């Protein structure tokens, strides 16, 4: 049986954090949240997700496929209900979308859980996630730069490796005209050069 705990998730800074439940499951380093019917209805009211709908006949939340573009012939994404202790939950975007935990602060007495949470600080990990979301559209997942970022997201890497990944990302941003925020560009340029903009 799933062990659920209340949390908030977001897809980078595209919208305000959404109430949900998480289980500790992840997909490529991203959260796999579950939403109650009420939470799912609230999600549909957010502009980023208003192309979805609740299908009462299927008892599922349904969204157009977000992976193939306009020429998609693989059908919609359907997130059916599962029942836990008499309550229905819907794994909207679980295993498909790049959900991250939001609105949580680490307890000072707890050990950090981010892969690069040492001297390079947790900011580096979140910045890399931000790059993944920005590069997803312009670059195919098999592109060497994006592929290296995916690999890094699944494994603990040393700091020099992470800095090389940021340098790769900056190259891709320039080469393919990917839009990122000025702050992210400044922080990442400093990180690639050997600085630490996220030092606590």
Secondary structure, DSSP 4 states (H G I P E B T S, - for coil): ----EEEEEESTTSS--EEEEE-S-EETTEE--BB-HHHHHHHHTSGGGTT-EEETTTTEEEE--SSSGGG--S--EEEEEEEETTEEEE-TTTTTS-BEE-S----TTSPP-STT-STTTTHHHHHHHHHHHHHHHHS-TTSHHHHHHHHHHHS---HHHHHHHHHHHHHHHHHHT----HHHHHHHHHHHTT--TT--
